[in-house]
Each structure stands twice: as structure tokens, then as C-alpha cells.
Amino acid sequence: MIRRIWQFLLVVTLSSTGALGQINCSPPGPSSKKLVCEIPFSTGVFSNNTSASAAAAALRAVTAFNTAFATQVTQLPLASASAGTVVLYKAGVPETFDNLGPILTDRAQTIGKHQLYLGSAATQFVFTDIDGIGLGKVPFTYEATATDKTTGAVLSNTFTTEQTNIHFTVDLLINVATFGLTNRVDFSVIVPYERVSIGASTFDSRAYILNANNVLVFGPYSVPSIYTPGTAHGVGDIVFDGKGQIWRGEHAAVAAAIDVRTPTGDDQNYLGSGAWGFNPYIVYSYLSKVSPHVKVGYQWNTSTELNNPTLTSGGNQALPGGVQYDVGADWAMLKRVTVAGDLLGSQYVNGVKLTNTTTPLPTPATNPPTPPSIELPTIDTETSTYSINDVSAGLKWNPFSNLVLTGNVLFQLNNDGLRSRPTPLVGISCKF
């Protein structure tokens, strides 16, 4: 049975690692019906007469959303494989601790030789902002050009400005299995099942028509709104984790471990990153009624089609990663109830960030210019290193035997990156 499970996991992993190319949202491109193309369609960059250069400029800004979504959605905090009560030996005498451990991070203690831990947790992320820009009002500006079909001469330019309301929700069912290979070595598999819902609609759309001499001849006039909803569901990026204790005292322990994220999820539907991820880390924890723990690691990622700022074949770049740090403590408030709290941080080195900017309407070479310059709001991108910090608080309850029920809420502390509402989590786990 175990051999069949390993064969299945190997097939799933290898089936997802094919070469990734450039995303083509232009209808009827192979990606045009994927969720990564919902925002481009809603902005109207594929409308009739949109120039190739204007569409590319708009798509570069839209692609920043794909990069941000892929970077952070596939590195969201996941429920850990902390296995509840632990038995330690002091001078050969067993000592049981009812501290049930952390919720969204790890501790250095292992579950024991040939012990099995199974857990599932459900959570929902409702995203509201990206880099301080509200997803309910994202500005876009794009250009369409009319040309003479015979001579190719430019007859007029149309500049359209609009606001885009983006709804983005990720529902996660996180399944964790941990097996104790020895008393000091654990191996875990984390399989997320996801439902992603995204919808993009435009409003306050206005257009300006300029002739070949950049003289405003018509506008601004209203443009019909566009609404493009979509959902997808399936297995996300499967994570394998190996942890081994490198030092163990009577109450404290230090472990070294590595997470390997495999690109099993459909990245064009935001179910996966399209990239391999490697996160080696060290964790220290002290086991008592109040148990502090510290975890420090570094996230590396390979290239993905979701990070292609040049929109060219062969232009895929690595997803940004960086230092990962978790600091927290667990308090055995009652015999079967533990309160857990953590500060979780993720650094993104050379990540893509969105900024508010403007695009001026071109004006004729007259003095004074007629009409005067008009600035249209839009977004731009920049490369920056930033961190996202979250605080987590929750309860773990052991009603009987080795069954543990979990409730938790995650709050984001800063406005960098992709920001969500306070995120609830409920879970159940058991150790055999």
C-alpha cells in the first residue's frame, strides 16, 4: 500500500514539471480561458484596434498581478504537523506535556518512531489590497490606434481610462500526513486542495479620441463596462518536508529541515506557482507549560511563466523568495487546551510591486497646447525587496485520546504585497 502511494505521488509530481512557455491571453490563445487572463480581458486591452505596443504595455502591468498572486498565494501559511501531547524522558522517567504545540509553524520535537499523524484544516483567504492599492479600484489606461489599411498611416488614437474591481478568493483544504521514520526524523507530505474564485469588472470607463496630430476631437465619453468571472479548483502545489533533530535536551530541541514544493498545481488557474520551491530551515523549541519556538529559513524558487515581465518566449524568471521567520509561543492554559500565538514573516527579494502613476494624453505641438495636458490614472511596476508580516492567534483542544481540534485567525500587519482580510482556520488532527 505504501509503495502504491509513493508511486502515485511520483507520477503526480513528474506530470507537472513539463516545460512552461509564454502565457498567451490573446483570443483564441491557449491560455485565454484561464484565470490568469481574467484581468486582461476585463481591462479591454484586447478590444478592436488596440495597438500591439499599447496592449503589451497594459499587459506588463497586468502581469504584475500574476507574479504577485503566484508568489504569495503559493507561499501562504499552512497548518503544521505539530502532533499534540509529547512524552519526554528525564532520568529514565516518562514526563508527559499537554502542550499541543503551534498551529501555523513547526516545533523541533518529532512525533516518535513509526508514529503517524494525519490532519486536515480548512481556511479562506479573501484578498482586498495589493501593495496598498485597493483591489476594488485598480486604475488602468490603454491605447487603441486606427490606421489606414492601405498606407498604414495613423488616423487617430483612442486612450481609454477605467477602474477595475477585482474579487479574489482562495479556499484551501490542507491535508497533512507525517510519519516518524525514527525517534529523531520525521517525514511529512502536505497536499492542498484549492478553489480559486476571481472576477474582474470595469467601471467609470472614459475614452478620448485624438486625431493624427494629437488634437482631441471627441471625448471624454463613456465606455460600456466589462465583467469577467471565473473559478477553478484542484490539487495545488504538493509540499514534501523532511525534519531531523540535531540536538535534544530534556525540554528543548533544535531541528534542521527542508520543505520542497512541487509544481503540481495548475499555475494558469492560480492553483500553483509553476515553479519548484526549496525552503531549508532551522527550528528551536522549548517544551513546557509555556513553550517558545523560533524558526528561520530561506525560500528559493525556480522560474515560472507567471513571472515573465517581458512577455516573451524564454523570458520566464524565478519567483522572488527570501528569509522566512516565525517566532511564537504556546501556552497550555488548561490540561487539554493550548493557546498558540505566532509572528510570521516572509521576505521577497527583487519582487514586483505595483505603484500608482499617470499616463498623459499626447498634446499637439502648439503654444499653448490645445487641449492642455490631461493625466490619466494607471498603474506601473517596480522591483523592490519587501516583507509581509502576519500575526496568528488560536486554540487547540484535545477532547479525548489523540484527537485535536484547532481554531485560528491570521492577521496581516503591513500593506506590502497581497493583503487579505483576517483569515479564519479550522482543523482536525489525530496521532496514531
C-alpha positions in Angstrom: 0.0 0.0 0.0 2.7 2.5 1.0 4.6 1.6 -2.2 1.5 2.4 -4.3 1.1 5.8 -2.5 4.7 6.7 -3.3 4.2 5.7 -7.0 1.1 7.9 -7.2 2.9 10.9 -5.6 5.8 10.5 -8.0 3.5 10.3 -11.1 1.6 13.4 -9.9 4.9 15.3 -9.3 6.5 14.4 -12.6 3.4 15.1 -14.6 3.5 18.7 -13.6 7.1 19.5 -14.4 6.9 19.9 -18.2 8.5 22.9 -19.9 6.4 26.1 -19.4 6.1 28.6 -22.1 4.8 32.1 -22.5 1.2 32.8 -21.4 -0.9 33.9 -24.4 -4.1 35.6 -23.4 -4.9 36.9 -26.9 -8.0 35.1 -28.1 -8.1 32.3 -29.2 -4.7 31.7 -27.4 -4.3 28.5 -25.4 -4.4 30.4 -22.2 -7.3 32.8 -23.0 -9.8 30.8 -20.9 -7.6 30.5 -17.8 -7.9 32.7 -14.7 -4.6 34.5 -15.4 -6.4 36.1 -18.3 -9.5 37.4 -16.4 -8.0 40.8 -15.6 -6.6 41.4 -19.1 -10.0 40.7 -20.6 -11.8 43.0 -18.2 -9.4 45.9 -18.9 -10.3 45.7 -22.6 -6.7 45.5 -23.9 -7.9 43.0 -26.5 -10.5 45.3 -27.9 -10.6 46.0 -31.6 -7.8 48.2 -32.9 -5.8 48.0 -29.7 -2.2 48.5 -30.9 0.3 45.8 -30.2 2.6 48.1 -28.3 -0.3 49.5 -26.2 -1.6 46.0 -25.5 1.9 44.9 -24.5 2.3 47.9 -22.2 -1.1 47.2 -20.5 -0.3 43.5 -20.2 3.0 44.2 -18.5 1.1 45.9 -15.7 -1.5 43.2 -15.6 1.3 40.5 -15.5 2.5 42.1 -12.2 -0.7 40.7 -10.7 0.1 37.2 -11.9 3.6 37.4 -10.4 2.3 38.8 -7.0 -0.6 36.2 -6.9 1.8 33.3 -7.8 4.5 34.4 -5.3 2.2 34.8 -2.3 -0.7 32.5 -2.9 1.5 29.5 -3.2 3.5 30.5 -0.1 0.6 31.1 2.3 1.0 29.9 5.9 -0.2 26.3 6.1 -1.3 24.3 9.1 1.7 22.5 10.6 2.2 18.8 11.6 2.5 19.5 15.3 1.3 16.3 16.8 -0.1 17.3 20.2 1.0 15.8 23.5 4.6 14.7 23.8 6.3 12.3 26.2 9.9 13.1 27.2 12.2 11.1 29.5 14.0 12.7 32.4 16.5 10.3 34.1 14.5 7.4 32.5 11.2 8.6 33.9 8.5 9.5 31.4 7.1 13.1 31.6 4.1 14.0 29.6 3.4 17.5 28.4 -0.1 18.5 27.4 1.1 21.5 25.4 -0.5 20.8 22.0 2.0 22.9 20.0 1.8 25.7 17.4 -0.8 25.9 14.6 0.9 27.6 11.5 4.5 26.8 12.2 6.7 23.9 13.4 8.4 22.8 16.5 11.7 20.9 16.8 10.2 17.9 18.7 9.4 14.9 16.5 6.3 12.6 16.8 8.2 9.4 17.5 9.4 6.3 15.7 6.7 4.7 13.5 4.1 7.2 14.7 1.6 8.5 12.2 0.0 11.9 12.2 -3.0 12.9 10.0 -4.6 16.3 9.9 -6.9 18.5 7.7 -7.6 22.2 8.0 -9.9 24.5 6.1 -9.2 28.2 5.6 -10.3 31.0 3.3 -8.3 34.0 2.0 -10.3 37.0 0.8 -7.8 39.4 -0.7 -8.5 43.1 -0.5 -5.3 45.1 -1.5 -2.1 44.7 -3.3 0.9 47.0 -2.4 -1.5 49.4 -0.8 -3.8 49.6 -3.9 -7.3 48.5 -3.1 -8.5 45.7 -5.4 -11.9 47.3 -5.6 -10.5 50.3 -7.5 -7.4 49.5 -9.7 -6.8 52.1 -12.4 -5.8 51.1 -15.9 -5.1 53.1 -19.1 -4.6 51.7 -22.5 -4.4 52.9 -26.1 -6.0 51.8 -29.4 -4.8 53.1 -32.8 -6.8 53.3 -36.0 -4.6 53.2 -39.2 -5.1 53.5 -42.9 -5.4 49.9 -44.2 -3.6 50.9 -47.5 -0.8 53.2 -46.3 -0.6 52.2 -42.6 -0.7 55.8 -41.6 -2.1 56.6 -38.2 -5.6 58.2 -38.5 -6.4 58.5 -34.8 -5.6 57.3 -31.3 -8.1 56.4 -28.6 -7.0 56.5 -25.0 -9.3 54.7 -22.5 -9.0 55.0 -18.7 -11.0 52.9 -16.3 -11.2 51.5 -12.8 -11.2 47.7 -12.3 -12.9 46.0 -9.4 -11.1 42.7 -8.7 -12.6 40.0 -6.4 -10.1 37.3 -5.5 -10.8 34.5 -3.0 -8.8 31.3 -2.3 -10.4 28.4 -0.3 -7.9 25.9 1.0 -8.3 22.4 2.3 -4.9 21.5 3.7 -4.2 17.8 4.2 -1.1 16.8 6.2 0.4 13.4 6.8 3.6 12.9 9.0 5.4 9.6 9.7 8.1 9.1 12.2 11.0 7.3 10.5 13.0 7.2 13.7 12.8 8.9 17.1 14.6 11.9 15.6 13.5 12.0 12.0 10.0 12.9 10.6 8.8 13.0 7.0 5.7 14.9 6.0 3.5 15.4 2.9 1.2 18.5 2.6 -1.4 18.3 -0.1 -3.6 21.4 -0.5 -6.9 21.2 -2.4 -7.9 24.7 -3.6 -10.9 26.5 -5.0 -9.9 29.8 -6.6 -12.5 32.4 -7.5 -11.7 35.6 -9.4 -13.9 38.2 -11.0 -12.9 41.5 -12.6 -15.3 44.2 -13.7 -14.7 47.7 -15.0 -16.5 51.0 -14.1 -16.0 54.7 -14.6 -14.6 54.0 -18.1 -13.9 57.0 -20.3 -12.3 57.3 -23.7 -10.6 60.2 -25.5 -10.2 60.2 -29.3 -7.2 62.2 -30.8 -6.5 62.7 -34.5 -3.2 62.0 -36.1 -2.0 65.5 -34.9 -2.9 64.6 -31.3 -5.7 67.1 -31.3 -8.6 66.0 -29.1 -11.6 65.6 -31.4 -14.1 63.7 -29.3 -14.4 62.9 -25.6 -14.4 62.0 -22.9 -17.3 59.6 -23.5 -18.5 56.7 -21.5 -17.4 53.1 -22.4 -19.5 50.0 -21.6 -18.4 48.1 -18.6 -16.9 44.6 -18.9 -17.3 41.7 -16.3 -15.3 38.5 -16.5 -15.8 36.0 -13.7 -14.1 32.6 -13.3 -13.5 29.8 -10.9 -11.1 26.8 -10.8 -10.4 24.0 -8.3 -8.0 21.2 -7.9 -4.9 20.0 -6.1 -2.3 22.7 -5.5 1.4 22.5 -5.2 2.3 19.5 -3.0 4.9 20.1 -0.4 7.3 17.4 1.0 9.1 18.1 4.3 11.9 16.2 6.0 12.9 17.1 9.6 15.7 15.7 11.8 16.7 16.7 15.3 20.3 17.8 15.5 20.2 18.4 19.3 17.9 17.4 22.0 17.9 18.2 25.7 15.4 17.4 28.5 12.9 20.0 27.4 14.5 21.8 24.4 15.5 20.7 20.9 16.9 22.0 17.7 16.0 20.5 14.3 17.1 21.1 10.7 14.6 20.6 7.9 13.7 21.3 4.3 10.4 21.9 2.5 10.3 21.0 -1.2 7.3 22.5 -3.1 6.5 20.7 -6.3 4.7 22.5 -9.2 1.7 20.1 -9.2 -1.0 22.9 -9.3 -2.4 24.5 -12.5 -0.4 27.7 -12.4 -2.5 29.4 -15.1 -5.6 29.0 -12.8 -3.7 30.2 -9.7 -3.8 26.7 -8.2 0.0 26.5 -8.3 3.1 28.6 -8.8 4.5 26.8 -11.9 7.9 26.7 -10.0 9.8 24.4 -7.7 10.4 25.8 -4.3 13.1 24.9 -1.7 13.0 26.1 1.9 15.7 24.8 4.2 15.2 25.9 7.8 16.2 25.5 11.4 13.7 25.4 14.3 14.3 25.7 18.1 11.6 24.9 20.6 11.3 24.6 24.4 8.7 22.2 25.7 6.9 23.3 28.9 3.6 24.8 30.0 4.7 27.9 28.1 6.7 26.8 25.1 8.5 29.3 23.0 9.7 28.5 19.5 11.8 30.1 16.7 12.0 29.1 13.1 14.3 30.7 10.5 14.7 29.6 6.8 15.3 30.8 3.3 12.9 30.3 0.3 14.3 29.6 -3.1 12.1 29.3 -6.2 12.8 28.4 -9.8 11.4 30.2 -12.9 7.8 30.2 -13.9 5.6 31.5 -16.8 3.7 33.6 -14.2 6.8 35.8 -13.8 7.5 37.0 -17.4 7.8 40.8 -17.3 9.0 41.0 -20.9 6.1 38.9 -22.2 8.5 37.0 -24.5 9.3 33.4 -25.1 12.2 32.5 -22.8 11.5 35.4 -20.6 10.4 33.4 -17.6 12.1 34.5 -14.3 12.3 33.0 -10.8 9.6 33.8 -8.3 11.0 36.0 -5.6 11.9 34.4 -2.3 13.9 35.3 0.8 14.2 34.9 4.5 11.3 33.2 6.3 11.0 33.7 10.1 8.5 32.6 12.7 8.6 33.5 16.4 5.9 32.4 18.8 4.8 30.6 21.9 2.2 28.1 23.0 0.5 28.1 26.5 -1.1 25.0 28.0 -3.9 27.1 29.5 -5.8 24.0 30.6 -5.0 20.3 30.7 -6.5 19.8 27.2 -6.5 23.4 25.8 -3.5 25.2 24.4 -3.4 28.8 23.3 -1.0 29.5 20.4 0.4 32.7 19.0 2.9 33.5 16.3 4.5 36.3 14.3 5.2 35.0 10.8 7.4 36.9 8.3 8.2 36.3 4.6 10.8 38.3 2.7 10.6 38.8 -1.1 13.9 39.8 -2.7 13.6 41.6 -6.0 9.8 41.2 -6.1 7.5 43.1 -8.4 5.4 45.8 -6.7 2.6 47.9 -8.1 2.6 51.7 -7.9 0.0 54.3 -8.8 1.1 56.6 -11.7 -0.4 58.5 -14.6 -0.3 58.5 -18.4 -0.5 61.9 -20.0 -2.6 62.3 -23.2 -0.2 63.4 -26.0 -0.7 67.1 -26.9 -0.2 68.9 -30.2 3.0 70.9 -30.6 1.3 74.3 -30.2 1.9 77.0 -27.7 -0.1 76.8 -25.5 -1.0 73.2 -26.2 -4.6 72.6 -27.2 -6.0 70.9 -25.3 -3.9 71.2 -22.2 -2.2 68.1 -20.9 -4.6 65.5 -19.3 -3.2 63.0 -16.9 -4.9 59.6 -16.9 -4.5 57.4 -13.8 -3.0 54.0 -14.2 -0.5 51.6 -12.5 3.1 50.9 -13.1 5.6 48.3 -11.7 8.9 48.5 -9.9 11.3 45.9 -8.5 11.7 46.0 -4.7 12.6 43.9 -1.7 9.9 43.8 0.9 8.5 41.7 3.7 5.0 40.6 4.7 4.3 40.1 8.4 1.4 38.3 9.9 0.3 37.6 13.4 -1.6 34.4 14.2 -3.7 33.5 17.3 -5.7 30.4 18.0 -6.7 27.5 20.2 -6.1 23.7 20.1 -8.4 21.4 22.1 -7.8 17.7 22.8 -11.3 16.4 23.7 -10.1 12.8 24.1 -7.3 10.4 23.2 -5.0 11.8 20.4 -7.7 13.8 18.6 -7.0 17.6 18.4 -9.4 20.3 17.2 -8.0 23.6 16.0 -9.3 27.2 15.5 -7.2 30.1 14.4 -7.2 33.6 12.9 -4.4 35.2 10.8 -4.0 38.9 10.6 -1.7 40.8 8.2 0.3 43.6 9.9 1.5 45.7 6.9 0.3 46.8 3.5 3.0 45.3 1.3 2.2 42.6 -1.2 -1.1 40.8 -1.4 -3.2 41.6 1.6 -6.2 39.7 2.8 -9.0 40.1 5.4 -8.5 38.4 8.8 -8.3 34.7 7.8 -10.0 32.0 9.8 -8.9 28.4 10.0 -10.5 25.3 11.5 -8.8 21.9 11.6 -8.8 18.4 13.0 -5.9 16.0 13.5 -5.1 12.7 15.1 -1.9 10.8 16.0 -1.7 7.0 15.7 
